[in-house]
Amino acid sequence: NPYTITNFSNKLQKTQRLASWFIFNKYSHVHFSTKQCELAHLRMFESRTKYERLKFLFQIIHNCVKTKKSECFEICSTESSRHRHSMYIPNAPVKNDCFKYSFFIPRALRICYPIPL
């Protein structure tokens, strides 16, 4: 993710650490902020965006939002095989970085269907 390895991500993590100090009313540097974040169930920025991306993909596929899935992507309704299931979403070919690094579709598909090594 080229957009999460920025100064914004670092600022957000710092804000989360300060929030965990505020939640538990422990402002000294003796207490570990990462442990306090875990106790307060504050997830890291990357895991939270990954979760929200997959949740939104699930909601579109199962018609829980008013967005039509045919407008976003095309589901291959071919016969299930060993490598692809019936709800396989093919990755759209992209020529520029505008769509390649967009928030939703390509990143969510890379999480769902990781590239085998």
RASULUR-V899430 format. One record per backbone hydrogen bond with DSSP energy under -1.0 kcal/mol. CO is the residue of the C=O (numbers start at 1). NH is the residue of the N-H. If there is no record, write none. Layout:
# RASULUR-V899430
[[CO;NH] [CO;NH]]
This chain:
# RASULUR-V899430
[[6;10] [7;11] [8;12] [9;13] [10;14] [11;15] [12;16] [13;17] [14;18] [15;19] [16;20] [17;21] [18;22] [19;23] [20;24] [21;26] [32;36] [33;37] [34;38] [35;39] [36;40] [37;42] [44;48] [45;49] [46;50] [47;51] [48;52] [49;53] [50;54] [51;55] [52;56] [53;57] [54;58] [55;59] [56;60] [57;61] [58;62] [59;64] [60;63] [68;71] [69;73] [84;81] [85;88] [88;76] [96;100] [97;101] [99;102] [104;108] [105;109] [106;110] [107;111] [108;112] [109;113]]
